[in-house]
Amino acid sequence: MVEQCDLAFRMLVRDYYCDLCFTQMFHSDLLSTRKGYFKDHFTTCSKDTPLVVQLCGNNPENIVSAAKIVAPFCQNVD
């Protein structure tokens, strides 16, 4: 889902005992090639865990690059 699982929504569902949250789907090409895209579109906090970041794309190199960008901020990449 694109632009549907922002931090505010994830924190709300965590208040109702959601054990695992997923981010919105991020396009790997945008994450890996546009400077500032990640900073402008991704938010999290220390209570937002465990977290899975969802990626989409069709370029294997960009998917790997995007996964490396988001890896420090999540527990898994989908």
PDB file as gemmi writes it, atoms N, CA and C in Angstrom:
CRYST1    1.000    1.000    1.000  90.00  90.00  90.00 P 1                      
ATOM      1  N   MET A   1       0.844  -1.180   0.000  1.00  0.00           N  
ATOM      2  CA  MET A   1       0.000   0.000   0.000  1.00  0.00           C  
ATOM      3  C   MET A   1       0.884   1.236   0.000  1.00  0.00           C  
ATOM      4  N   VAL A   2       0.583   2.170  -0.834  1.00  0.00           N  
ATOM      5  CA  VAL A   2       1.369   3.386  -0.945  1.00  0.00           C  
ATOM      6  C   VAL A   2       0.691   4.497  -0.149  1.00  0.00           C  
ATOM      7  N   GLU A   3       1.479   5.169   0.667  1.00  0.00           N  
ATOM      8  CA  GLU A   3       1.041   6.302   1.477  1.00  0.00           C  
ATOM      9  C   GLU A   3      -0.121   5.953   2.407  1.00  0.00           C  
ATOM     10  N   GLN A   4      -0.142   4.746   2.964  1.00  0.00           N  
ATOM     11  CA  GLN A   4      -1.228   4.349   3.852  1.00  0.00           C  
ATOM     12  C   GLN A   4      -0.762   3.929   5.238  1.00  0.00           C  
ATOM     13  N   CYS A   5       0.485   3.616   5.404  1.00  0.00           N  
ATOM     14  CA  CYS A   5       0.970   3.101   6.690  1.00  0.00           C  
ATOM     15  C   CYS A   5       2.053   3.999   7.252  1.00  0.00           C  
ATOM     16  N   ASP A   6       1.722   5.281   7.460  1.00  0.00           N  
ATOM     17  CA  ASP A   6       2.717   6.201   7.990  1.00  0.00           C  
ATOM     18  C   ASP A   6       2.927   5.965   9.479  1.00  0.00           C  
ATOM     19  N   LEU A   7       3.845   6.685  10.062  1.00  0.00           N  
ATOM     20  CA  LEU A   7       4.200   6.479  11.458  1.00  0.00           C  
ATOM     21  C   LEU A   7       3.001   6.660  12.383  1.00  0.00           C  
ATOM     22  N   ALA A   8       2.191   7.668  12.159  1.00  0.00           N  
ATOM     23  CA  ALA A   8       1.031   7.904  13.026  1.00  0.00           C  
ATOM     24  C   ALA A   8       0.092   6.701  13.030  1.00  0.00           C  
ATOM     25  N   PHE A   9      -0.171   6.131  11.861  1.00  0.00           N  
ATOM     26  CA  PHE A   9      -1.033   4.957  11.779  1.00  0.00           C  
ATOM     27  C   PHE A   9      -0.401   3.764  12.476  1.00  0.00           C  
ATOM     28  N   ARG A  10       0.892   3.551  12.248  1.00  0.00           N  
ATOM     29  CA  ARG A  10       1.562   2.417  12.889  1.00  0.00           C  
ATOM     30  C   ARG A  10       1.543   2.544  14.410  1.00  0.00           C  
ATOM     31  N   MET A  11       1.736   3.746  14.916  1.00  0.00           N  
ATOM     32  CA  MET A  11       1.715   3.928  16.373  1.00  0.00           C  
ATOM     33  C   MET A  11       0.305   3.703  16.925  1.00  0.00           C  
ATOM     34  N   LEU A  12      -0.715   4.088  16.177  1.00  0.00           N  
ATOM     35  CA  LEU A  12      -2.095   3.842  16.600  1.00  0.00           C  
ATOM     36  C   LEU A  12      -2.374   2.354  16.715  1.00  0.00           C  
ATOM     37  N   VAL A  13      -2.022   1.588  15.709  1.00  0.00           N  
ATOM     38  CA  VAL A  13      -2.312   0.153  15.767  1.00  0.00           C  
ATOM     39  C   VAL A  13      -1.437  -0.552  16.797  1.00  0.00           C  
ATOM     40  N   ARG A  14      -0.265  -0.034  17.056  1.00  0.00           N  
ATOM     41  CA  ARG A  14       0.571  -0.611  18.112  1.00  0.00           C  
ATOM     42  C   ARG A  14      -0.072  -0.409  19.486  1.00  0.00           C  
ATOM     43  N   ASP A  15      -0.803   0.686  19.663  1.00  0.00           N  
ATOM     44  CA  ASP A  15      -1.537   0.906  20.916  1.00  0.00           C  
ATOM     45  C   ASP A  15      -2.589  -0.172  21.147  1.00  0.00           C  
ATOM     46  N   TYR A  16      -3.012  -0.823  20.058  1.00  0.00           N  
ATOM     47  CA  TYR A  16      -4.000  -1.900  20.142  1.00  0.00           C  
ATOM     48  C   TYR A  16      -3.330  -3.270  19.972  1.00  0.00           C  
ATOM     49  N   TYR A  17      -2.067  -3.351  20.397  1.00  0.00           N  
ATOM     50  CA  TYR A  17      -1.319  -4.609  20.505  1.00  0.00           C  
ATOM     51  C   TYR A  17      -0.964  -5.259  19.175  1.00  0.00           C  
ATOM     52  N   CYS A  18      -0.786  -4.471  18.154  1.00  0.00           N  
ATOM     53  CA  CYS A  18      -0.270  -5.001  16.890  1.00  0.00           C  
ATOM     54  C   CYS A  18       1.193  -5.375  17.109  1.00  0.00           C  
ATOM     55  N   ASP A  19       1.552  -6.609  16.828  1.00  0.00           N  
ATOM     56  CA  ASP A  19       2.899  -7.100  17.107  1.00  0.00           C  
ATOM     57  C   ASP A  19       3.924  -6.747  16.037  1.00  0.00           C  
ATOM     58  N   LEU A  20       3.490  -6.552  14.809  1.00  0.00           N  
ATOM     59  CA  LEU A  20       4.408  -6.308  13.700  1.00  0.00           C  
ATOM     60  C   LEU A  20       3.761  -5.335  12.732  1.00  0.00           C  
ATOM     61  N   CYS A  21       4.490  -4.286  12.364  1.00  0.00           N  
ATOM     62  CA  CYS A  21       3.961  -3.302  11.426  1.00  0.00           C  
ATOM     63  C   CYS A  21       4.823  -3.241  10.169  1.00  0.00           C  
ATOM     64  N   PHE A  22       4.162  -2.899   9.077  1.00  0.00           N  
ATOM     65  CA  PHE A  22       4.802  -2.719   7.783  1.00  0.00           C  
ATOM     66  C   PHE A  22       4.685  -1.253   7.383  1.00  0.00           C  
ATOM     67  N   THR A  23       5.692  -0.754   6.700  1.00  0.00           N  
ATOM     68  CA  THR A  23       5.609   0.598   6.162  1.00  0.00           C  
ATOM     69  C   THR A  23       4.789   0.578   4.885  1.00  0.00           C  
ATOM     70  N   GLN A  24       4.548   1.776   4.378  1.00  0.00           N  
ATOM     71  CA  GLN A  24       3.991   1.861   3.041  1.00  0.00           C  
ATOM     72  C   GLN A  24       4.997   1.263   2.070  1.00  0.00           C  
ATOM     73  N   MET A  25       4.601   1.018   0.851  1.00  0.00           N  
ATOM     74  CA  MET A  25       5.514   0.478  -0.142  1.00  0.00           C  
ATOM     75  C   MET A  25       6.323   1.619  -0.748  1.00  0.00           C  
ATOM     76  N   PHE A  26       7.640   1.457  -0.736  1.00  0.00           N  
ATOM     77  CA  PHE A  26       8.543   2.441  -1.315  1.00  0.00           C  
ATOM     78  C   PHE A  26       9.121   1.887  -2.608  1.00  0.00           C  
ATOM     79  N   HIS A  27       9.194   2.739  -3.623  1.00  0.00           N  
ATOM     80  CA  HIS A  27       9.766   2.312  -4.895  1.00  0.00           C  
ATOM     81  C   HIS A  27      11.281   2.352  -4.781  1.00  0.00           C  
ATOM     82  N   SER A  28      11.910   1.227  -5.031  1.00  0.00           N  
ATOM     83  CA  SER A  28      13.362   1.107  -4.844  1.00  0.00           C  
ATOM     84  C   SER A  28      14.142   2.068  -5.742  1.00  0.00           C  
ATOM     85  N   ASP A  29      13.635   2.357  -6.943  1.00  0.00           N  
ATOM     86  CA  ASP A  29      14.336   3.287  -7.830  1.00  0.00           C  
ATOM     87  C   ASP A  29      14.412   4.673  -7.204  1.00  0.00           C  
ATOM     88  N   LEU A  30      13.315   5.122  -6.587  1.00  0.00           N  
ATOM     89  CA  LEU A  30      13.305   6.443  -5.964  1.00  0.00           C  
ATOM     90  C   LEU A  30      14.226   6.484  -4.750  1.00  0.00           C  
ATOM     91  N   LEU A  31      14.188   5.435  -3.944  1.00  0.00           N  
ATOM     92  CA  LEU A  31      15.050   5.400  -2.763  1.00  0.00           C  
ATOM     93  C   LEU A  31      16.520   5.389  -3.132  1.00  0.00           C  
ATOM     94  N   SER A  32      16.865   4.662  -4.156  1.00  0.00           N  
ATOM     95  CA  SER A  32      18.287   4.492  -4.483  1.00  0.00           C  
ATOM     96  C   SER A  32      18.850   5.585  -5.375  1.00  0.00           C  
ATOM     97  N   THR A  33      18.010   6.370  -6.035  1.00  0.00           N  
ATOM     98  CA  THR A  33      18.539   7.358  -6.974  1.00  0.00           C  
ATOM     99  C   THR A  33      18.229   8.812  -6.624  1.00  0.00           C  
ATOM    100  N   ARG A  34      17.188   9.074  -5.866  1.00  0.00           N  
ATOM    101  CA  ARG A  34      16.831  10.462  -5.550  1.00  0.00           C  
ATOM    102  C   ARG A  34      17.350  10.843  -4.165  1.00  0.00           C  
ATOM    103  N   LYS A  35      18.276  11.767  -4.142  1.00  0.00           N  
ATOM    104  CA  LYS A  35      18.804  12.255  -2.874  1.00  0.00           C  
ATOM    105  C   LYS A  35      17.682  12.921  -2.081  1.00  0.00           C  
ATOM    106  N   GLY A  36      17.570  12.592  -0.819  1.00  0.00           N  
ATOM    107  CA  GLY A  36      16.573  13.204   0.041  1.00  0.00           C  
ATOM    108  C   GLY A  36      15.223  12.516   0.052  1.00  0.00           C  
ATOM    109  N   TYR A  37      14.977  11.593  -0.879  1.00  0.00           N  
ATOM    110  CA  TYR A  37      13.676  10.929  -0.933  1.00  0.00           C  
ATOM    111  C   TYR A  37      13.406  10.158   0.354  1.00  0.00           C  
ATOM    112  N   PHE A  38      14.390   9.418   0.808  1.00  0.00           N  
ATOM    113  CA  PHE A  38      14.219   8.626   2.031  1.00  0.00           C  
ATOM    114  C   PHE A  38      13.936   9.538   3.219  1.00  0.00           C  
ATOM    115  N   LYS A  39      14.729  10.567   3.375  1.00  0.00           N  
ATOM    116  CA  LYS A  39      14.555  11.496   4.496  1.00  0.00           C  
ATOM    117  C   LYS A  39      13.186  12.178   4.452  1.00  0.00           C  
ATOM    118  N   ASP A  40      12.712  12.505   3.276  1.00  0.00           N  
ATOM    119  CA  ASP A  40      11.436  13.210   3.129  1.00  0.00           C  
ATOM    120  C   ASP A  40      10.217  12.308   3.298  1.00  0.00           C  
ATOM    121  N   HIS A  41      10.360  10.995   3.062  1.00  0.00           N  
ATOM    122  CA  HIS A  41       9.191  10.116   3.036  1.00  0.00           C  
ATOM    123  C   HIS A  41       9.170   9.006   4.090  1.00  0.00           C  
ATOM    124  N   PHE A  42      10.246   8.830   4.820  1.00  0.00           N  
ATOM    125  CA  PHE A  42      10.304   7.751   5.799  1.00  0.00           C  
ATOM    126  C   PHE A  42      10.453   8.324   7.201  1.00  0.00           C  
ATOM    127  N   THR A  43       9.579   7.908   8.110  1.00  0.00           N  
ATOM    128  CA  THR A  43       9.699   8.304   9.504  1.00  0.00           C  
ATOM    129  C   THR A  43       9.490   7.089  10.388  1.00  0.00           C  
ATOM    130  N   THR A  44      10.187   7.078  11.503  1.00  0.00           N  
ATOM    131  CA  THR A  44      10.036   6.025  12.488  1.00  0.00           C  
ATOM    132  C   THR A  44      10.466   6.588  13.835  1.00  0.00           C  
ATOM    133  N   CYS A  45      10.340   5.794  14.864  1.00  0.00           N  
ATOM    134  CA  CYS A  45      10.780   6.190  16.192  1.00  0.00           C  
ATOM    135  C   CYS A  45      11.160   4.932  16.967  1.00  0.00           C  
ATOM    136  N   SER A  46      11.672   5.101  18.173  1.00  0.00           N  
ATOM    137  CA  SER A  46      12.163   3.953  18.936  1.00  0.00           C  
ATOM    138  C   SER A  46      11.053   2.971  19.312  1.00  0.00           C  
ATOM    139  N   LYS A  47       9.809   3.434  19.400  1.00  0.00           N  
ATOM    140  CA  LYS A  47       8.689   2.554  19.751  1.00  0.00           C  
ATOM    141  C   LYS A  47       8.096   1.841  18.542  1.00  0.00           C  
ATOM    142  N   ASP A  48       8.555   2.196  17.358  1.00  0.00           N  
ATOM    143  CA  ASP A  48       8.026   1.633  16.112  1.00  0.00           C  
ATOM    144  C   ASP A  48       8.831   0.383  15.734  1.00  0.00           C  
ATOM    145  N   THR A  49       8.693  -0.640  16.565  1.00  0.00           N  
ATOM    146  CA  THR A  49       9.462  -1.862  16.350  1.00  0.00           C  
ATOM    147  C   THR A  49       8.670  -3.070  16.831  1.00  0.00           C  
ATOM    148  N   PRO A  50       8.749  -4.207  16.222  1.00  0.00           N  
ATOM    149  CA  PRO A  50       9.471  -4.505  14.990  1.00  0.00           C  
ATOM    150  C   PRO A  50       8.783  -3.886  13.776  1.00  0.00           C  
ATOM    151  N   LEU A  51       9.596  -3.554  12.805  1.00  0.00           N  
ATOM    152  CA  LEU A  51       9.124  -2.865  11.619  1.00  0.00           C  
ATOM    153  C   LEU A  51       9.665  -3.536  10.369  1.00  0.00           C  
ATOM    154  N   VAL A  52       8.797  -3.688   9.379  1.00  0.00           N  
ATOM    155  CA  VAL A  52       9.176  -4.237   8.076  1.00  0.00           C  
ATOM    156  C   VAL A  52       8.982  -3.135   7.043  1.00  0.00           C  
ATOM    157  N   VAL A  53      10.012  -2.851   6.262  1.00  0.00           N  
ATOM    158  CA  VAL A  53       9.923  -1.870   5.188  1.00  0.00           C  
ATOM    159  C   VAL A  53       9.636  -2.612   3.895  1.00  0.00           C  
ATOM    160  N   GLN A  54       8.595  -2.174   3.182  1.00  0.00           N  
ATOM    161  CA  GLN A  54       8.219  -2.802   1.915  1.00  0.00           C  
ATOM    162  C   GLN A  54       8.828  -2.033   0.749  1.00  0.00           C  
ATOM    163  N   LEU A  55       9.436  -2.775  -0.171  1.00  0.00           N  
ATOM    164  CA  LEU A  55      10.015  -2.191  -1.367  1.00  0.00           C  
ATOM    165  C   LEU A  55       9.384  -2.798  -2.604  1.00  0.00           C  
ATOM    166  N   CYS A  56       9.308  -2.007  -3.665  1.00  0.00           N  
ATOM    167  CA  CYS A  56       8.889  -2.539  -4.953  1.00  0.00           C  
ATOM    168  C   CYS A  56       9.876  -2.056  -6.000  1.00  0.00           C  
ATOM    169  N   GLY A  57       9.897  -2.720  -7.114  1.00  0.00           N  
ATOM    170  CA  GLY A  57      10.779  -2.325  -8.195  1.00  0.00           C  
ATOM    171  C   GLY A  57      11.089  -3.497  -9.096  1.00  0.00           C  
ATOM    172  N   ASN A  58      11.752  -3.204 -10.206  1.00  0.00           N  
ATOM    173  CA  ASN A  58      12.097  -4.267 -11.147  1.00  0.00           C  
ATOM    174  C   ASN A  58      13.573  -4.258 -11.530  1.00  0.00           C  
ATOM    175  N   ASN A  59      14.363  -3.448 -10.829  1.00  0.00           N  
ATOM    176  CA  ASN A  59      15.791  -3.390 -11.074  1.00  0.00           C  
ATOM    177  C   ASN A  59      16.507  -3.975  -9.864  1.00  0.00           C  
ATOM    178  N   PRO A  60      17.100  -5.159  -9.997  1.00  0.00           N  
ATOM    179  CA  PRO A  60      17.715  -5.823  -8.847  1.00  0.00           C  
ATOM    180  C   PRO A  60      18.773  -4.976  -8.130  1.00  0.00           C  
ATOM    181  N   GLU A  61      19.567  -4.225  -8.892  1.00  0.00           N  
ATOM    182  CA  GLU A  61      20.603  -3.401  -8.269  1.00  0.00           C  
ATOM    183  C   GLU A  61      19.988  -2.303  -7.402  1.00  0.00           C  
ATOM    184  N   ASN A  62      18.913  -1.684  -7.885  1.00  0.00           N  
ATOM    185  CA  ASN A  62      18.248  -0.634  -7.107  1.00  0.00           C  
ATOM    186  C   ASN A  62      17.537  -1.205  -5.883  1.00  0.00           C  
ATOM    187  N   ILE A  63      17.003  -2.403  -6.006  1.00  0.00           N  
ATOM    188  CA  ILE A  63      16.358  -3.032  -4.857  1.00  0.00           C  
ATOM    189  C   ILE A  63      17.384  -3.299  -3.759  1.00  0.00           C  
ATOM    190  N   VAL A  64      18.532  -3.822  -4.134  1.00  0.00           N  
ATOM    191  CA  VAL A  64      19.595  -4.076  -3.155  1.00  0.00           C  
ATOM    192  C   VAL A  64      20.068  -2.766  -2.533  1.00  0.00           C  
ATOM    193  N   SER A  65      20.253  -1.748  -3.347  1.00  0.00           N  
ATOM    194  CA  SER A  65      20.691  -0.443  -2.849  1.00  0.00           C  
ATOM    195  C   SER A  65      19.662   0.147  -1.878  1.00  0.00           C  
ATOM    196  N   ALA A  66      18.397   0.068  -2.235  1.00  0.00           N  
ATOM    197  CA  ALA A  66      17.334   0.585  -1.369  1.00  0.00           C  
ATOM    198  C   ALA A  66      17.261  -0.198  -0.064  1.00  0.00           C  
ATOM    199  N   ALA A  67      17.418  -1.501  -0.143  1.00  0.00           N  
ATOM    200  CA  ALA A  67      17.394  -2.331   1.071  1.00  0.00           C  
ATOM    201  C   ALA A  67      18.526  -1.942   2.013  1.00  0.00           C  
ATOM    202  N   LYS A  68      19.685  -1.635   1.473  1.00  0.00           N  
ATOM    203  CA  LYS A  68      20.809  -1.205   2.301  1.00  0.00           C  
ATOM    204  C   LYS A  68      20.538   0.146   2.965  1.00  0.00           C  
ATOM    205  N   ILE A  69      19.794   1.013   2.292  1.00  0.00           N  
ATOM    206  CA  ILE A  69      19.452   2.320   2.858  1.00  0.00           C  
ATOM    207  C   ILE A  69      18.510   2.179   4.040  1.00  0.00           C  
ATOM    208  N   VAL A  70      17.506   1.306   3.919  1.00  0.00           N  
ATOM    209  CA  VAL A  70      16.486   1.199   4.970  1.00  0.00           C  
ATOM    210  C   VAL A  70      16.865   0.214   6.076  1.00  0.00           C  
ATOM    211  N   ALA A  71      17.819  -0.668   5.827  1.00  0.00           N  
ATOM    212  CA  ALA A  71      18.159  -1.727   6.787  1.00  0.00           C  
ATOM    213  C   ALA A  71      18.454  -1.239   8.210  1.00  0.00           C  
ATOM    214  N   PRO A  72      19.152  -0.136   8.392  1.00  0.00           N  
ATOM    215  CA  PRO A  72      19.425   0.303   9.767  1.00  0.00           C  
ATOM    216  C   PRO A  72      18.190   0.762  10.549  1.00  0.00           C  
ATOM    217  N   PHE A  73      17.077   0.971   9.859  1.00  0.00           N  
ATOM    218  CA  PHE A  73      15.891   1.516  10.492  1.00  0.00           C  
ATOM    219  C   PHE A  73      14.766   0.505  10.680  1.00  0.00           C  
ATOM    220  N   CYS A  74      15.020  -0.761  10.360  1.00  0.00           N  
ATOM    221  CA  CYS A  74      13.956  -1.752  10.452  1.00  0.00           C  
ATOM    222  C   CYS A  74      14.532  -3.115  10.835  1.00  0.00           C  
ATOM    223  N   GLN A  75      13.640  -4.056  11.083  1.00  0.00           N  
ATOM    224  CA  GLN A  75      14.067  -5.404  11.422  1.00  0.00           C  
ATOM    225  C   GLN A  75      14.005  -6.337  10.208  1.00  0.00           C  
ATOM    226  N   ASN A  76      13.295  -5.933   9.170  1.00  0.00           N  
ATOM    227  CA  ASN A  76      13.171  -6.774   7.991  1.00  0.00           C  
ATOM    228  C   ASN A  76      12.806  -5.912   6.784  1.00  0.00           C  
ATOM    229  N   VAL A  77      13.113  -6.422   5.602  1.00  0.00           N  
ATOM    230  CA  VAL A  77      12.757  -5.767   4.350  1.00  0.00           C  
ATOM    231  C   VAL A  77      11.962  -6.755   3.524  1.00  0.00           C  
ATOM    232  N   ASP A  78      10.842  -6.299   2.978  1.00  0.00           N  
ATOM    233  CA  ASP A  78       9.974  -7.140   2.157  1.00  0.00           C  
ATOM    234  C   ASP A  78       9.999  -6.595   0.745  1.00  0.00           C  
TER     235      ASP A  78                                                      
END                                                                             
